[in-house]
Amino acid sequence: MTLIALASIKGSPGVTTAATAIAANWPAGRRVLLVEADPFGGDLAPRYGVTVTGGLASLFAAARRTLTTGAVWDHVHELPGGLPVLFGLTGVHQAVANEKAWPVIAKALAGLDADVVVDVGRLLPHLAGGVRDVLDQADALVVLCDPTLEAIVHLRDALPGLLAVMRGRRLLVLPTGSSGYSPADIEKALQIAVGPTMPDDPAAAAALGNKHSVKKLERTRLLKWASVVIAELGIDAELGIEEVPMVGHAATDTAAATTQETAPVEPVEAVPVVDELWPEDADSRARSLDPFADEAEPVGVGSKWEAGR
């Protein structure tokens, strides 16, 4: 089974929304669990108005005794659409108090009879708060980044450390926002795989947050984007991420994303970020990849996210 971690370097570019959308659109036939592991606390329980009786807090308590892999499911809730979720902690004070239990928790999550999508939020210094333990078990790390010069510079500075932690495993950058540098611009600057830009889709995001109903949520730009990201990671109903290499360029062709080999990554320190990302032509700064404008049906959601869900 596969464990995917989603994170950000700085700010709040929508990691929880992205993780929820990706997990909600996971390929049919593959069991998936969404986990809130943000050290600053989880967002989904208050968004959905849920009183948490299990979640990560009770799982930490169980880990102090004997924790079997299957026992993780005893602490899992379901969102209104039926998506299993392990709700997060209430705040950073709980994360600090329970940090030593994370190696056991991370191994249990990695050993589940399901794929796991983990929202680790904004990365703390030295990957504190249990994040390093999650990344040690992760098959891929997905980093969301605003397509602005300052955010890309912060990501450039963090990349050597992230590449060292992942030790050759998958690392994919996802730009966010409706304007700014395109995935191709960012990939050229950082020499790292960059996927499609997360669309600015407030209605779909609100529906995922249980604040608004959308007649066909699976047809929204956000859920179509999630399908492309899943394909970019090499996930389908039959193959795991280890068996399908991740493409080494921006995702303009979903079919090609499951067949091309990843290009060798040059040293990040040598990339001239400012020169590449501040072109003289101002119009080129506004380019943004948008493969979701058509009305083609996406894959993987089904009817569980219909209106009123």
C-alpha positions as MATLAB code, in Angstrom:
seq = 'MTLIALASIKGSPGVTTAATAIAANWPAGRRVLLVEADPFGGDLAPRYGVTVTGGLASLFAAARRTLTTGAVWDHVHELPGGLPVLFGLTGVHQAVANEKAWPVIAKALAGLDADVVVDVGRLLPHLAGGVRDVLDQADALVVLCDPTLEAIVHLRDALPGLLAVMRGRRLLVLPTGSSGYSPADIEKALQIAVGPTMPDDPAAAAALGNKHSVKKLERTRLLKWASVVIAELGIDAELGIEEVPMVGHAATDTAAATTQETAPVEPVEAVPVVDELWPEDADSRARSLDPFADEAEPVGVGSKWEAGR';
ca = [
       0.000    0.000    0.000;
       1.032    3.624   -0.534;
       1.512    6.518    1.882;
       1.453   10.043    0.418;
       2.325   13.095    2.557;
       1.192   16.624    1.645;
       2.876   19.697    3.106;
       3.778   23.340    2.604;
       6.957   25.238    3.355;
       5.477   28.593    4.310;
       2.004   30.065    4.658;
      -1.295   28.232    4.204;
      -1.701   27.382    0.519;
      -4.544   24.898    1.046;
      -2.856   21.659    2.097;
      -5.925   20.337    3.946;
      -8.237   21.089    1.025;
      -5.790   19.458   -1.403;
      -5.376   16.356    0.761;
      -9.149   16.010    1.160;
      -9.773   16.433   -2.565;
      -7.095   13.883   -3.471;
      -8.331   11.328   -0.930;
     -11.970   11.877   -1.980;
     -11.025   11.221   -5.607;
      -8.835    8.181   -4.912;
      -9.189    5.424   -7.535;
     -12.183    3.174   -7.056;
     -11.204   -0.226   -5.755;
      -8.405    1.102   -3.538;
      -9.186    1.695    0.127;
      -7.877    5.040    1.383;
      -7.528    6.795    4.743;
      -7.115   10.554    5.145;
      -4.938   11.511    8.137;
      -4.589   14.958    9.717;
      -1.040   15.134   11.088;
      -0.542   18.904   11.069;
       1.331   19.724   14.318;
      -0.676   22.953   14.571;
      -3.914   20.988   14.804;
      -6.579   19.543   12.562;
      -9.200   21.537   10.656;
     -11.667   18.932    9.438;
     -13.529   18.235   12.692;
     -14.555   21.882   13.224;
     -15.289   22.263    9.497;
     -17.678   19.336    9.604;
     -19.050   20.094   13.074;
     -17.868   16.728   14.406;
     -17.311   15.951   18.067;
     -14.216   13.759   17.986;
     -14.316   10.699   20.201;
     -11.346    8.989   18.564;
      -8.882   10.479   16.157;
      -5.170   10.989   16.490;
      -5.404   11.914   20.174;
      -6.911    8.560   21.156;
      -4.506    6.763   18.821;
      -1.594    8.370   20.683;
      -3.049    7.044   23.955;
      -3.316    3.557   22.484;
       0.274    3.743   21.207;
       1.538    4.144   24.766;
       0.450    0.554   25.356;
       0.452   -1.925   22.471;
      -0.623   -0.716   19.034;
      -1.381   -3.176   16.283;
      -1.759   -1.984   12.712;
      -5.407   -3.002   12.488;
      -6.237   -1.087   15.673;
      -5.780    2.200   13.794;
      -9.271    1.745   12.319;
     -10.791    1.873   15.832;
      -9.926    5.596   15.931;
     -11.201    6.510   12.459;
     -14.339    8.541   11.658;
     -16.092    9.078    8.328;
     -16.809   12.358    6.594;
     -20.378   12.869    5.292;
     -19.431   11.500    1.864;
     -18.079    8.303    3.421;
     -14.364    9.144    3.305;
     -12.501    7.595    6.289;
     -10.503   10.199    8.236;
      -8.249   10.152   11.262;
      -8.970   13.539   12.797;
      -6.009   15.564   13.995;
      -4.987   17.076   17.299;
      -6.427   20.287   18.730;
      -3.178   22.235   18.680;
       0.594   22.335   18.820;
       0.670   21.687   22.585;
      -0.717   18.188   21.970;
       1.769   17.612   19.170;
       4.704   18.478   21.419;
       3.424   16.267   24.232;
       3.000   13.255   21.945;
       5.947   13.644   19.591;
       7.787   10.595   20.928;
       4.875    8.342   19.976;
       5.069    9.243   16.286;
       7.508    6.491   15.205;
       4.988    3.860   16.318;
       2.050    5.728   14.743;
       3.846    6.286   11.425;
       4.812    2.614   11.133;
       1.238    1.569   11.897;
      -0.122    3.894    9.203;
       2.407    2.614    6.669;
       1.397   -0.962    7.465;
      -2.347   -0.468    6.972;
      -4.324   -2.505    4.460;
      -5.110    0.782    2.702;
      -3.467    3.705    0.991;
      -2.904    6.682    3.300;
      -3.016   10.394    2.443;
      -1.420   12.435    5.239;
      -1.829   16.185    5.705;
       1.283   17.266    7.626;
       0.599   20.993    7.197;
       3.356   23.580    7.252;
       6.721   21.979    7.888;
       8.329   22.908   11.200;
      12.097   23.405   11.625;
      13.922   20.073   11.695;
      10.613   18.442   10.645;
       9.466   18.439   14.262;
       6.027   17.450   15.496;
       6.213   13.925   14.100;
       6.606   15.022   10.477;
      10.023   13.398   10.064;
       8.596   10.049   11.200;
       5.794   10.347    8.647;
       8.238   11.240    5.868;
      10.449    8.289    6.818;
       7.493    6.038    5.926;
       6.158    8.030    2.961;
       6.364    6.798   -0.612;
       5.962   10.354   -1.878;
       5.979   13.918   -0.567;
       3.763   16.492   -2.272;
       4.656   20.115   -1.503;
       2.127   22.868   -2.195;
       3.623   26.231   -3.066;
       2.145   29.597   -3.998;
       3.451   30.524   -7.480;
       5.100   33.728   -6.240;
       8.775   34.589   -6.300;
       9.103   34.700   -2.519;
       7.364   31.335   -2.005;
       9.479   29.690   -4.712;
      12.673   31.068   -3.144;
      11.646   29.611    0.251;
      10.975   26.272   -1.424;
      14.323   26.399   -3.248;
      16.120   26.874    0.069;
      14.244   23.943    1.648;
      14.620   21.514   -1.262;
      18.089   20.108   -0.472;
      16.919   19.050    2.979;
      13.685   17.560    1.664;
      15.493   15.628   -1.048;
      17.896   14.270    1.571;
      15.026   13.160    3.822;
      13.139   11.479    0.978;
      16.306    9.679   -0.185;
      15.316    9.119   -3.799;
      11.603    8.625   -3.171;
       9.029   10.729   -5.008;
       8.840   14.494   -4.444;
       6.243   16.501   -6.371;
       5.605   20.258   -6.194;
       2.078   21.581   -6.787;
       1.588   25.315   -7.392;
      -1.546   26.928   -5.957;
      -3.596   29.942   -6.955;
      -5.062   31.236  -10.182;
      -2.184   33.533  -11.180;
       1.579   33.626  -10.946;
       4.324   31.472  -12.383;
       3.328   28.419  -14.382;
       4.367   24.861  -13.459;
       6.824   24.924  -16.367;
       8.435   28.118  -15.016;
       8.786   26.649  -11.526;
      10.115   23.338  -12.772;
      12.702   25.055  -14.937;
      13.894   27.064  -11.942;
      13.949   24.289   -9.339;
      14.726   21.256  -11.540;
      12.163   19.187   -9.652;
       8.933   17.547  -10.811;
       6.071   20.064  -10.791;
       2.454   19.027  -11.261;
      -0.637   20.992  -12.300;
      -1.653   24.192  -10.546;
      -4.309   23.707   -7.879;
      -7.299   25.667   -9.207;
      -8.954   28.469   -7.291;
     -12.336   26.763   -6.839;
     -14.069   28.250   -3.753;
     -17.374   26.446   -4.319;
     -15.764   23.005   -4.449;
     -13.494   23.812   -1.505;
     -16.519   24.937    0.529;
     -18.373   21.753   -0.393;
     -15.423   19.651    0.737;
     -15.498   21.656    3.972;
     -19.203   20.849    4.432;
     -20.108   24.518    4.096;
     -21.813   24.412    0.712;
     -23.449   21.852   -1.562;
     -22.455   21.344   -5.178;
     -24.710   19.324   -7.470;
     -21.866   17.375   -9.045;
     -18.769   17.868   -6.921;
     -16.810   15.343   -8.940;
     -17.189   17.559  -12.026;
     -15.623   20.599  -10.385;
     -12.192   21.907  -11.348;
     -10.816   20.988   -7.908;
     -11.774   17.324   -8.180;
     -10.613   17.136  -11.808;
      -7.285   18.559  -10.634;
      -7.120   15.868   -7.944;
      -7.528   13.200  -10.641;
      -4.582   14.605  -12.578;
      -2.411   14.720   -9.438;
      -3.261   11.100   -8.628;
      -2.260   10.107  -12.160;
       0.930   12.169  -11.852;
       1.804   10.154   -8.756;
       1.290    6.908  -10.674;
      -1.686    5.719   -8.647;
      -4.413    3.663  -10.293;
      -6.673    0.778   -9.414;
      -4.030   -1.830  -10.213;
      -0.550   -0.415   -9.611;
       1.164    1.077   -6.591;
       3.386    4.137   -6.695;
       6.521    2.000   -6.575;
       5.634    0.410   -9.931;
       4.925    3.539  -11.985;
       7.659    6.184  -12.269;
       6.678    9.813  -11.771;
       7.157   12.135  -14.680;
       9.861   14.778  -14.366;
       8.023   17.684  -15.970;
       4.840   19.716  -15.617;
       1.693   17.658  -16.111;
       0.380   18.816  -19.467;
      -0.324   15.286  -20.671;
      -1.849   12.926  -18.110;
      -1.287    9.841  -20.223;
       2.421   10.581  -20.579;
       2.661   11.048  -16.830;
       2.407    7.312  -16.270;
       5.020    6.261  -18.816;
       7.997    8.618  -18.750;
      11.053    8.208  -16.588;
      11.993   10.876  -14.086;
      14.831   13.074  -15.343;
      17.920   13.340  -13.151;
      17.672   16.196  -10.701;
      20.495   18.719  -10.876;
      21.814   20.268   -7.645;
      19.204   22.742   -6.459;
      21.836   25.198   -5.262;
      23.031   25.781   -8.828;
      19.663   26.916  -10.228;
      19.449   30.669  -10.981;
      15.961   31.157   -9.540;
      15.629   34.919   -9.835;
      16.887   35.021  -13.421;
      14.512   32.266  -14.503;
      11.448   33.515  -12.631;
      11.569   37.204  -13.272;
      11.471   37.536  -17.079;
      11.387   40.897  -18.780;
       8.119   40.049  -20.519;
       5.467   40.730  -17.867;
       2.837   38.737  -19.742;
       4.833   35.536  -19.324;
       4.589   35.887  -15.553;
       0.836   35.324  -15.666;
       0.915   31.945  -17.400;
      -0.955   29.250  -15.486;
      -1.579   25.657  -16.556;
      -5.307   24.834  -16.613;
      -6.125   21.353  -17.947;
      -9.585   21.377  -16.317;
     -11.579   23.754  -18.507;
     -13.336   21.007  -20.467;
     -16.353   19.065  -19.252;
     -14.845   15.603  -19.473;
     -15.849   13.209  -16.719;
     -13.139   12.608  -14.071;
     -12.295    9.249  -12.565;
     -12.585    7.823   -9.098;
     -15.178    9.884   -7.209;
     -18.451    8.182   -8.055;
     -21.729    9.367   -6.540;
     -20.703    9.678   -2.896;
     -20.051   13.414   -3.243;
     -23.485   14.265   -4.677;
     -25.501   17.288   -3.558;
     -26.193   17.449    0.145;
     -23.235   15.289    1.038;
];
